[in-house]
Amino acid sequence: MMAGHVYFIGAGPGAPDLLTIRGREIIRRADLVIYADSLVHPGIAAHAPPGAELIGSAALTLEQTAERLIEAAQAGKTVARVQSGDPSIYGAMHEQLHLLERAGIPYTIVPGVSSAFAAAALLGAELTVPDVSQTVIFTRMAGRTSLPEGERLRDLATHGATLVIFLSIPLIEQVVAELLAGGYAPETPAAVVYRATWEEELVLRGTLADIAGQSKAAQLQLQALILVGRALGPALRGAGALHRSNLYDPAYTQRHRKGVGAANSTEAGEA
């Protein structure tokens, strides 16, 4: 019997048309589709072919999900394990891969559009603005899942970077308190994006001084990201505040263009 294969597919943040072409084509030829039905838009699963087995994983344990993946692959089937966003970020993929490897099941990971980038797009923001922030940290508050030493929000806040905080919206008041304790100012731009690219998406904008109150008033408890940092400030694109990348400066020499004026680095992609 021909060996089966498991594909971990990032479904993207919500909107079905943000599923990658590669992911869509695999789902269209899958014999079994196991998808995170509480997080993945039903329009994604609708790509499954007639006759394919379709299973929602919201109520399944890790062991139950892995058992179905392994059984189908051992039977020579093509399996699409569809997860929200990109499976490499808070995707509970690591433990599934461990069980597949232990069973000798081949797998492939198909990346997806993270909700972090969908949220940035809705905010009309670049997360890495020259002279403002060149670092983005993906993190979360400690809850039932603990944090390793040195990864508390107040520790990360000392960098002054752009933060994208997952899985923490019920704790947003504690999030704000931690960030203020770590050095962010109350006037630091902040935003909350609920279910980015879904039909009911909601965007809240403010600062650390008021974003928790806005979130509580909107009664957000699930599926919302908290974004914090000076790169989110709407005033950055005001008059005289260009913050431009060196790469496209007329005076900047790089591999594809000779700059006008002083010599510069020729490293491709340096910005």
C-alpha positions in Angstrom: 0.0 0.0 0.0 1.2 3.5 -0.9 2.2 5.5 2.2 0.0 8.3 3.2 1.0 11.8 4.2 -0.1 14.4 6.7 -0.1 18.1 5.7 -0.3 20.7 8.4 -1.9 23.7 6.7 -2.1 27.2 8.0 -5.6 28.4 7.2 -4.8 32.1 7.6 -6.5 34.5 10.0 -10.1 34.0 8.9 -11.1 35.1 5.4 -11.2 32.1 3.1 -9.4 33.9 0.3 -6.4 34.3 2.6 -5.8 30.6 2.5 -2.7 30.0 0.4 -3.1 28.4 -3.0 -0.9 25.5 -1.9 -3.0 24.9 1.1 -6.2 25.0 -0.9 -5.0 22.5 -3.5 -4.0 20.0 -0.8 -7.4 20.3 0.9 -9.1 19.8 -2.5 -7.4 16.4 -2.9 -7.4 15.3 0.8 -9.1 12.1 1.9 -9.4 13.3 5.5 -9.6 16.9 6.6 -9.2 17.6 10.4 -9.7 21.3 11.0 -9.8 23.5 14.1 -13.6 24.2 13.7 -13.7 26.8 16.5 -11.0 28.9 14.9 -11.0 28.2 11.1 -13.6 29.8 8.8 -16.1 27.2 7.5 -15.3 28.4 4.0 -11.8 26.8 4.3 -13.2 23.4 5.0 -15.6 23.8 2.2 -12.7 23.2 -0.2 -12.7 19.5 0.8 -13.7 17.2 -2.1 -17.0 15.2 -2.2 -16.5 12.0 -0.2 -13.7 13.3 2.0 -14.1 12.8 5.7 -14.4 16.1 7.5 -13.7 16.3 11.3 -13.7 19.3 13.6 -11.0 19.1 16.2 -12.3 21.6 18.8 -13.6 18.8 21.1 -10.8 16.3 20.5 -7.8 15.7 22.7 -4.2 15.6 21.3 -4.3 11.8 21.4 -7.6 11.6 19.6 -6.5 13.9 16.9 -3.1 12.2 16.5 -4.8 8.8 16.3 -7.0 9.9 13.4 -4.0 11.4 11.6 -1.9 8.3 12.0 -4.6 5.8 11.1 -5.5 7.6 7.9 -1.8 8.0 6.9 -1.1 4.4 7.6 -4.0 3.5 5.3 -2.4 5.4 2.5 -4.6 8.5 2.7 -3.8 12.2 2.1 -4.6 14.0 5.3 -5.0 17.8 5.7 -4.6 19.0 9.3 -5.9 22.5 9.0 -5.0 25.0 11.8 -5.7 28.7 12.2 -3.2 31.4 11.2 0.2 30.0 10.7 0.7 26.7 12.6 4.2 27.6 13.8 2.8 30.3 16.2 0.8 29.0 19.2 -0.4 26.2 16.9 0.1 23.2 19.3 1.9 21.6 16.3 5.0 20.6 18.1 3.3 17.8 20.1 1.5 16.5 17.1 4.7 16.3 15.1 6.3 14.4 18.0 3.6 11.7 17.8 3.7 11.5 14.0 7.5 11.1 14.1 7.2 8.4 16.7 4.8 6.5 14.5 7.0 7.0 11.4 4.4 9.2 9.5 5.7 11.6 6.9 4.4 15.1 7.1 4.7 18.5 5.4 4.0 22.0 6.9 2.3 24.5 4.7 2.6 28.0 6.2 -0.3 30.4 6.5 -1.0 34.1 7.0 -0.7 34.8 10.7 -3.4 36.8 12.5 -0.6 39.1 13.6 0.0 40.3 10.0 -3.7 40.4 9.3 -4.1 42.7 12.3 -1.2 44.9 11.1 -2.9 45.2 7.7 -6.2 46.3 9.3 -4.4 48.9 11.3 -2.6 50.2 8.2 0.7 49.8 10.1 4.2 48.5 9.4 5.4 46.8 12.6 9.1 47.7 11.8 9.4 51.4 11.1 12.9 52.8 10.6 14.2 54.8 13.6 11.1 53.8 15.6 11.2 50.0 16.0 13.1 47.3 14.2 12.1 44.4 16.4 8.7 42.6 16.7 8.1 40.2 19.7 5.3 37.6 19.6 4.3 36.7 23.1 1.5 36.0 25.6 0.6 36.5 29.2 1.2 33.6 31.6 -2.1 31.8 32.3 -2.7 28.0 32.4 0.4 27.9 30.2 3.4 29.3 32.1 6.2 31.4 30.7 9.9 30.5 30.7 12.3 32.6 32.8 12.9 36.0 31.4 9.8 36.1 29.2 7.4 37.9 31.5 5.8 40.9 29.7 7.6 43.3 32.0 10.9 41.8 31.0 10.1 42.0 27.3 8.9 45.6 27.7 12.4 46.7 28.5 13.2 46.4 24.8 10.7 49.0 23.7 9.9 46.9 20.7 6.6 46.3 18.9 4.7 43.6 20.8 2.0 41.3 19.4 0.4 39.6 22.3 -1.6 36.5 21.7 -4.1 34.5 23.9 -4.2 37.2 26.5 -7.3 39.4 25.9 -9.2 38.2 29.1 -6.1 39.4 31.0 -5.7 42.7 29.3 -5.7 44.8 32.5 -2.8 42.7 33.7 -1.1 43.0 30.3 -1.2 46.8 30.6 0.0 46.7 34.2 3.0 44.5 33.2 3.9 46.7 30.2 3.8 49.9 32.3 5.9 48.2 35.0 8.4 47.2 32.3 8.9 50.8 31.0 6.3 51.5 28.3 4.7 54.9 28.8 0.9 55.2 29.3 0.7 57.1 26.0 2.3 54.3 24.0 0.0 53.4 21.0 -1.9 50.2 21.5 -4.6 48.4 19.6 -6.9 45.3 20.0 -8.0 43.4 16.9 -10.8 40.9 17.2 -11.2 38.1 14.7 -9.1 39.8 12.0 -10.6 39.4 8.5 -13.7 37.6 9.7 -17.1 39.1 9.0 -17.4 40.4 12.6 -13.9 41.8 12.9 -13.5 44.7 15.3 -10.5 47.1 15.6 -10.0 49.2 18.7 -7.3 51.8 18.8 -5.9 53.8 21.6 -3.0 53.9 24.1 -1.9 51.8 27.1 -3.9 54.3 29.2 -7.3 53.4 27.6 -7.1 50.2 25.6 -8.0 47.9 28.5 -11.1 49.9 29.1 -12.1 49.8 25.4 -11.6 46.1 25.3 -13.7 45.5 28.5 -16.5 47.7 27.2 -16.5 45.6 24.0 -16.7 42.5 26.1 -13.9 40.8 24.3 -12.8 37.4 25.7 -11.5 35.3 22.9 -9.7 35.5 19.5 -8.3 39.0 19.9 -4.7 40.2 19.6 -3.2 43.1 21.6 -0.6 45.1 19.7 1.6 47.7 21.4 4.4 49.9 20.3 5.4 53.3 18.9 5.3 51.8 15.3 1.5 51.8 15.6 1.3 55.6 16.2 -0.9 57.3 13.6 1.2 60.4 13.9 4.2 58.7 12.4 2.9 59.5 8.9 2.2 63.1 9.7 3.9 66.0 8.0 7.7 65.8 8.2 7.7 62.4 9.8 8.9 60.2 7.0 11.0 57.6 8.8 12.1 56.2 5.4 14.1 53.1 4.7 17.7 53.6 3.6 17.3 50.9 0.9 15.2 53.2 -1.3 17.0 56.4 -0.6 18.5 58.0 -3.8 21.9 58.3 -2.1 22.0 54.7 -1.0 24.2 52.3 -3.0 23.1 48.7 -3.2 23.5 45.8 -5.5 20.9 46.9 -8.0 21.4 50.7 -8.0 24.3 53.1 -7.6 23.5 55.8 -5.1 24.0 59.5 -5.7 26.6 61.0 -3.4 28.6 59.2 -0.6 29.5 55.5 -0.8 27.2 53.2 1.1 26.9 49.5 1.9 26.2 47.2 -1.0 24.5 44.5 1.1 21.3 43.5 -0.8 18.2 44.0 1.4 19.9 46.2 4.0 17.3 48.8 4.9 
